[in-house]
Amino acid sequence: MNSPDADGLLAEQLLRLTRRLHRSQKRQLESADIAITPAQSRLLRTVAHYDHPPRMADLAARLEVVPRAVTSLVDGLEASGRVRRVPDPANRRVVRIELTDAGRDTLRQLRSARRAAAEDILAPLTAEQREVLGGLLSALVDGVPERRC
């Protein structure tokens, strides 16, 4: 059985590694001259997961935020040309959010920055160690039900 101290140390190491990954990704994005906040990045990725342009309410539910938070994010992304608001063809009172070509390009750059950041962090590990780590992380992500506070 793991001691609380060992679990606390693991939690701290995971947090430090996550921060390091975010800093590295941020440096990658800055070197590519991409100005985007983490929240905007998350919204872009979320929009991209839909088969059809989602409604603002769909995005708020998926992101687990209040609708006005989505409105602010969309405003910023729309101003930078990464998304656009489009009327729903079935109900013109409903607004949907659509990725633009610039938004798709930004997503490609974000994925590239994430891969480069991961490579930087994982560089000390052998291929076998990476495989073991991947399996452990998958077990944690897939095997533990999310708890709501």
C-alpha positions in Angstrom: 0.0 0.0 0.0 1.3 3.4 -0.9 1.9 5.9 1.9 0.3 9.3 1.8 3.8 10.8 1.6 4.5 8.8 -1.6 1.2 9.7 -3.1 1.8 13.4 -2.3 5.2 13.2 -3.9 3.7 11.6 -7.1 1.1 14.3 -7.2 3.7 17.0 -6.9 5.9 15.4 -9.6 2.9 15.2 -11.9 2.1 18.9 -11.3 5.7 19.9 -11.9 5.8 17.9 -15.1 2.5 19.4 -16.3 3.8 22.9 -15.7 7.0 22.1 -17.5 5.1 20.7 -20.5 2.9 23.9 -20.6 6.0 26.2 -20.4 7.7 24.3 -23.2 4.6 24.3 -25.3 4.3 28.1 -24.7 7.9 28.6 -25.8 7.2 26.6 -29.0 4.1 28.8 -29.7 5.9 32.0 -29.0 8.8 31.0 -31.3 6.2 30.4 -34.0 4.6 33.8 -33.2 1.3 32.3 -32.2 -0.6 34.3 -29.6 -3.3 32.2 -28.0 -4.4 31.6 -24.5 -4.7 28.1 -23.0 -8.5 28.6 -22.7 -8.7 29.7 -26.4 -6.6 26.7 -27.4 -9.0 24.4 -25.5 -12.0 26.0 -27.2 -10.5 25.5 -30.6 -9.8 21.9 -29.9 -13.3 21.4 -28.6 -14.9 23.0 -31.7 -12.8 20.8 -33.9 -14.2 17.6 -32.2 -17.7 18.3 -33.5 -18.9 16.9 -36.8 -20.9 20.1 -37.4 -20.4 23.6 -36.0 -21.6 23.5 -32.3 -23.8 26.0 -30.6 -22.3 28.2 -27.9 -24.4 26.3 -25.3 -22.9 23.0 -26.5 -19.4 24.4 -26.0 -20.2 25.7 -22.6 -21.6 22.3 -21.5 -18.6 20.4 -23.0 -16.1 22.8 -21.4 -18.1 22.9 -18.1 -18.1 26.7 -18.0 -20.8 29.3 -18.0 -22.0 30.5 -21.4 -20.6 34.0 -21.0 -17.1 32.5 -20.6 -17.6 30.9 -24.0 -18.8 34.2 -25.5 -15.6 35.9 -24.3 -13.4 33.1 -25.7 -15.3 33.1 -29.0 -15.0 36.9 -29.2 -11.2 36.7 -29.0 -10.9 33.8 -31.4 -13.3 35.6 -33.9 -11.2 38.8 -33.6 -8.1 36.8 -34.6 -9.9 35.1 -37.5 -9.8 31.6 -36.0 -13.5 31.1 -35.7 -16.7 32.7 -37.0 -20.2 32.8 -35.9 -22.7 31.3 -38.4 -26.5 31.1 -38.2 -28.0 27.6 -37.8 -29.6 26.6 -41.1 -32.6 25.1 -39.3 -33.1 27.9 -36.8 -31.6 31.3 -37.7 -31.9 32.5 -34.1 -29.3 29.9 -33.1 -25.6 30.8 -33.6 -23.1 28.1 -34.3 -19.3 28.4 -34.1 -17.3 27.3 -37.1 -13.5 27.0 -37.5 -11.9 29.0 -40.2 -8.9 28.1 -42.2 -6.8 30.2 -39.8 -8.3 28.2 -36.9 -7.4 24.9 -38.5 -3.9 26.1 -39.2 -3.6 27.2 -35.5 -4.8 23.8 -34.4 -2.0 22.2 -36.6 0.5 24.5 -35.0 -0.8 23.7 -31.5 -0.4 20.0 -32.1 3.1 20.5 -33.5 4.0 22.6 -30.4 2.6 20.0 -28.1 4.6 17.2 -29.8 7.8 19.2 -29.7 7.2 20.0 -26.0 6.5 16.3 -25.2 9.6 15.3 -27.1 11.7 17.8 -25.1 10.3 16.4 -21.8 10.5 12.7 -22.8 14.0 13.0 -24.4 15.8 11.3 -21.4 13.6 8.2 -21.7 14.2 5.2 -23.8 11.6 4.0 -26.2 10.8 1.2 -23.7 10.4 3.6 -20.9 8.1 5.8 -23.0 5.9 2.8 -23.7 5.7 1.9 -20.0 4.9 5.5 -19.1 2.3 5.6 -21.8 0.6 2.5 -20.4 0.7 3.8 -16.9 -0.8 7.2 -17.9 -3.5 5.5 -20.0 -4.4 3.4 -17.0 -4.8 6.5 -14.9 -6.7 8.4 -17.5 -9.0 5.6 -18.6 -9.3 3.6 -15.4 -10.2 6.3 -12.9 -13.6 7.8 -13.0 -13.6 11.6 -12.8 -14.7 12.9 -9.5 -16.6 16.2 -9.3 -16.0 18.6 -6.5 
